[in-house]
Amino acid sequence: MPTKNQFTGMTGLYLVAAELSKRDFIVSPTSRSVQTADLLIADASCKNVYAVQVKTNASTFKFWLVSAKSKTLTSRNLVYALVNLLKDGTVEIYLVPSAILAKHVVFSPKSPTRKFDGYSIYLKHIAKYKDKWTIFKRASAEQASVNGDG
């Protein structure tokens, strides 16, 4: 039986996928065993392709837990979607390039409110990436025509 955390994660994943679909991207969730990307996306002409790692919060909204490898794993095609599911039913989504996220990941030791050591990214470092959907580039119709695709 799925845990509450798994439902939270799936909710964030499908909210991000829906937003990308509304923006005319081809979106495909990956296998749950893939550790780097939750979504693979491409523009309609498949000229721009991205991997998206989704991290979702349902109760703590000032930071997200990330893996240790997020400090070193960077690619111009890897984007983090950091999602907050707010109590009033609204959603916040921050779209952060992996290189930016890597610069701000910090080690977070176990504490009274944290059950284990881990790594985190804090809202104060990535707030300007809220709703930054333009991070995902699309080939224009003009580009496709020049390339013989349109």
Secondary structure, 3 states (H helix, E strand, C coil): CCCHHHHHHHHHHHHHHHHHHHCCEEEEECCCCCCCCCEEEEECCCCCEEEEEEEEECCCCCEEEECHHHHCCCCCCEEEEEEEECCCCCEEEEEEEHHHHHHHCEEECCECCECCCEEEEEHHHHHHHECCHHHCCCCCHHHHHHCCCC
